Structures are given as structure tokens and as C-alpha cells.
Amino acid sequence: MNIKQQWLPFLLMLNFFSCSQLRGQKVSQGEGVPEWIYSPGDACQEQVELCASGEGESVYLADLNARKALASIFETHIDSEVTSSSQSEGTLGMSDVKLQEEMNIELSEKVDVVLEGVEIKQRHQAEEIFFSLAVLDKATAWNKLKKQIEETDEKLVELAKRRKRSTLKKMYALYELRSQLNERFIFLRGKPLKDKVSLSDIKEIQYGQSSTIRKIAFEIESDFSQNVVESLETILTGFGHQVVKENDLYEIKIEGKLTPKKEYLNVEGFQKFSFSLYLATKNRQGTKIGGLSFKDFSVGRSEKDAYLKIESKMKEYLEEHIDELNID
């Protein structure tokens, strides 16, 4: 999701706020146009307000475009090169694209809350064109951002206390979200909010000597066992663990079974299957210390074809629920 797409929910929300304020601010008229149309900042108190102007063929469109212009200030003035989880690209065995999309959606929702405070301060009509001046009170906006950042910090601190590699995906995502929110806070407030969990703290959990590195073996029963093992290997080695082939070397063994079952489907040329995956984590003494299960249905021309259609979904599930194996 690109930066423009993440504003779509906010732009839809503008319909409500624009309509609710159409009657609140009178429209001045005249052949000339006020200075704030070309230099909206001059009509505001720069230290306490953020302003933008817009025009349209109606009051509604002028308000809407002014609000859009103010929203775009965040887009054009925020430094996108923030220190973030993108620096660890490829190290966690996860879908970076999916992670980025999820973060963008959450960021968009939080920024929408901040921009709910935008108001129309002035309106003007010159012939057939309407102009509007949108204003955002900086203190109101940065206090909302401050609360959002503090809530994110609380989640990061709680995860950092656990010191589990299996939580790294969530930690990097939260750190990226916090960084983006903090950039917007800096833009409005002029100074950052100090983080309680730094990028170095997260990397220390991932690579530090205090983090336990496990030697892991696999025993998976399935015609697609190699596919399952490769998915697990990618995730676990990304957390720093080692995969061993010889049973006498392992500290933890992941045992499991992927069971396909043919289901009823009255469609010629296609077959329906259910795929049930069960994984159990055991220590050297054979004691179960964790486990997870996954089940899904798929249709294909063969069992293999049906499996390949749900494989990516299964991998995503493993990434999201790997903590349940209790390896750390």
C-alpha cells in the first residue's frame, strides 16, 4: 500500500465533517481573493496552527480540497527515511510486504484520528469559485499523537520483557509504527518523544548472547513434509536458531503431521481436500512444551494442486503463531 492509498479512509471521513460544517462558517464574497488563498500560513498563528487552502466549484468541494491539502502536508513534509524495521529486511523469515501493508493500515487509522480536529476557519467566493481555509490546532494534534505513541511504547515494553525471538515480527512492526508516528509528532511539536525500547534493544533480543539459541530437529509426516520443514526453517533460522539433521544433536524436536482428506465436491474435473497440520514441540526428554494446529480447505485438480493453493496461507499462519511452539 503506497502513501496515497493510506489516506483513502481519511478522505472518506471528510464527507461527514465537511457536511457538518457547511453552515458553520459564512462565505465572504468579492472580486479579489484574500491573501490566505495563496499563502495560508499568513492567516494562521504558525506556532500553534497548521493551515492549508483549497478551492472548488462548491463550498463542499472547497472544504474537501482544503482538508485534503492539509492532510497532504504530512505526506510531503515527513521524512520517509526513518530508522525502522526495514533495516532488518529478510532477517525474520516473514513477508515484508504484508508487514508493511498492515503497518500502513494501522498508521492511516491513527492519523485519521489526529486529523479529525481539522476545522474550516474561513471561506471566500470569487465569481463561480469557492475557497476554504482549513486549520489544525497543533497542540490538539500532537497530544493525540503523544497518546498513540505512549500506547505503542507500552506494547513494546511488554514484548521486550518477554525476550522471545518469536515476538520479533510484532516488535519490528510496532517499532516501525512508532517511528512513523514520532516523525509526525516532531513535525508538529518540534522535538521527538524518546523511545522506551530502541531498535538496538530489539536487535539485542534477536542476536544478543543473552538470547537462547536452540538446536532444532524436525520429524514431519506428510507427502509435503519438505515444504513444511522449509517454511519452519526459514522462520526459525531468522530468529537465530540452528536446524540440525542428526537426532543426537538436537535440543528441541518439532514433530508433526500434515493430513490431507478428500471432501465431497460435485464438480467434474476438480477435487476438494481438507488439510490438517498438527505440530508438537518436545525437549530431549520427550516432554511436550508447545504446539499448534492449522486446518484449511482447498479445491484443485489433484491433491498436490489443492495443497499448493493453501501453502502460502499456511506459511502466514506459521509466522503469526510460531510463538505457540514455545521454543524460546
N, C-alpha and C positions, 0 to 999 in steps of 0.2 A: 504494500500500500504506500503510495507516494504521499508527500506532504500536502498536496492539494486535495487528495481524496479524504484525508483525515479531517478536513474542515466540513465535509458534507453534512454530518449531523448538526453542526452548529448553524449552518446556513438554513437548514430546515426549521430549526428552532427560531430563527429570526422572524418567520412568518407571524408567530404568536406575539412576540414583543413589538414588532413594527405595528401590527394592527391595534394593539392595546394602547399605543402611544400616539396614534394619528391625531387624536383630539386634544392631546395634552400641550402641544407647542404650536402657537399661531405662526402663520406663514407671512413673512414680510414681503412686500412687492415693490417693484421699481425697475426701471430700465437698466440701471447699473447693477453690478453684483458686489456684494461685500468682500472685503479682503480675505475673510476666513475661508472662502471657497478655494482660493489659490494658495493660501498659507494658513491652514487650520491651526497650526501651532500658535500663531499670534493671537488667536481668540481664546486660548486656554492658559491656565497657570501651569507652566511647564513642569514645575517641581512636584505638582500634586495631581496633574491630569494628563491623559493621553488622548489625542484628538485626531480625527480624520474626517474628510468631507466626501460626499458622493452626490451624484446627480441622476435624474431620471425624468421620464415623461409624466410621472405622477408623484404625489407625496410618498406613497408607499414604496415606489421603486427608488426614490432618492434616499429614503431612510435605509432601505435594504442595502443599497450600494455603499452608503456611508459606513454601515456596520461591517460590511464585507471588507472595506478598505482598512478599517481599524483592526479587524482580525488579521489581515494580511501583514500588518506591521510586525506581528510576531514571526511570521514566515520569513520576512526579508531582513529583519534585524537580529535574529537569533543566530549565533554561531553554531552551525550544524556539526562542527568538528569537535564535539565534546568527548572527553575521556569516558569510554563506555565499554560495555561488554563486547563490542565489536572487535576490541583488541585481542580477544581470545577466540576469534573465529576459527572454527574447525577443531577446537580442543575438547569440546564437550560431547561429541558424538550426537548432536542434535540438529534439527532443521533450523538453520539460522534465519531463513526466510520466514518460516512460520513464527518463530520467536519475535522477529521484528514486527510482523503484522499484528500480533497480539499486543505488543507494547504500544504500537501506534494507535490502536483502537482505544486502549485504556488512557493513553495520553490525550487523545482527542476528547474523550468523555470528561476528563478532569479540566481541560482548558475551557470546554463549553461552560462548566460551572463558573469559572472565573469571569468569562465574558458575558454572563447573564446580567452583570452590572452595567453594561453599556446603555447610555441614555442619549436621546436626541436633544441637544442643547439649543440649536437654532435651525430655522428653516427659512428659505427665501425662494421666491418665484420671479423669474425674468422671462417675460413672454410665455412660451409654451414649456419652458424647462423649470424643474424644481430642483432645489439644492438643500442638502441637510448636513448638519454638523453633529457627528457622533462623539461622545465623550465617555471616557472610562476613568473613574476615580482610582488613582494608583494605590492608595493605602488600602482600599477595599479589596482590590485585586491581589495585592501581594500578601495580605493577611489570609486570603483563601488559599493561595499557593503555599504559604507557610504551613498551614494546617495539613494540606495534602502531602507535603514533604515530610512533616513530622510523622504522619501515619505510615508512610513508606519506610521511614527510618525504624519505626517500631517493629515492622515485619522483618527488616534486615537484621536488626539486633537479635531477634528471637531465633532466626535461622543460623546466625553466626555462632550463637551459644551452643547449638547442636553439633557444629563442626563435622557435618556429614557431607561427603563428596556428592552424594545422591541429591542434595538440595542445591547444588551449584547452578543448575539451569535456572531455578527460580531466583536465586540470589543475583545472578548476572542480569536477568530480566528486570528485577526491581532496581538494581543499581543504574541500569540504562534509563528507566523511567524517572528515577530521582534526578539524574543528571539533566535530563531534558526539562523537568520542572524547575530545577535550580537555575538553568540558563534563563528562563522566563522571569524568575524571581530577581535575578541580577539585573535584567533589563529594566524592570520596574523599580526596584529598590536601590540599585547601585552597588550592592555588595552581596556575596553569596551566604547561604546558610551552611555552616560547617557540617560535614557528614560525620555520622557516628560509626559507620562501617565504610572503610575506604576500599578502593579497588585492590590495594596491596593486601588488605585483610582477607579478601575473598581469594586472591591468588595464593595466599599462605595456606588456606584451607585446602586448596587444590593441589599444591605442590610441596607444602612445608613438611619438615621432618616429623612434626607432631601429629600429622595426619597418618592414619594407619593404611599401609599398602597391603592388600591381600593377594595371595596366590590362589587363583580360581581355576577349577576344572569343570567341564560340562559333561553331562550324560543325558542326552535328549533322544527320546524315542519318536521317530517320525520319518516319513519319506522325505520330509522337507527339513530335517534336523539341521543340515548345514546352513540353511537360510536363517533359522532361529539363532543358532550359535553365532553366526556372523553379526547379526543385529545386536546381540548381547555383548559380544566382544567389543564392538565399536563404542558402545555406551560406557562399558566398564573400564576399558583402557583409557578412554577420555578422562575418567576420574582418577587415573594414575595407577589403577590395579593391574596386576600381571595375569595373563592367561597361560596356564601350563597344560601340557599334553599328557604328562606322565602322572598317574594317580598317586604315586608316592611323594610327590612334591606339593600337592595342594594343601591349603588351609581350609578352604571352603569349596564345596561342590554344589553346583546348581543342577538338580535333577528335574526332568520334566518330560511331558508327553504332549504332542500335538495330534489330536484325534479328529480326522475328517469323518463326517457322517452324511450319507446321501439322504436328502429330503425329497418329499413329493413335489413334483413340478410337471404340470401337464402342458409342456411346450416342446414341440418337436425340435430336436437338434441341440437342446440345452439341458443342463443338469443343475440341480440346486444342492449345495452342500452346506453343512454347518461345520465350523472349525473351532474346536475347543482346545485351548492351550492352558496347561497347568504347570507351574514351576514351583519347586521347593528348594530352599537353601538349607544345607546341612554342614555342620562342622566336622572335624576329623573323627569325632566320637559318634557321628551319625545322628546327632540331635538336630531336629528341625529348628531353625532360628528365624525363618521368614518364608514368604511365599506369595504368589499372586496367580490370578487366573484371568483368562480372556476368552470371549466367545463372540463369533460373528457369523453371518450368513452371506453366501455369495453364489452367483449364477455364472456358469461358463459352459463351454463345450466339452470340458473334461475336468477332472479333479484338479489337475495342475493349473489349468486356465482359471478355475474358480479361486484357487489359493492365491495366485499372483495378483488377483484383483483386490484382495483384502490384506496383502502383505504390508503395504505402506501404512495402513491403518493400525495393524498390529505393532509395527515399529514405533509409531507415535504413542501407542498405549504403553509400550515398554518404557519409553523415555519418561513419560509422565508418572508412571507407577513404580519405577525402579527402586524407590525408597522402601517399598514393601518387602523387598528381598532381604533388607536388614544386613547388608554386607559391611557397612562402615562400623 
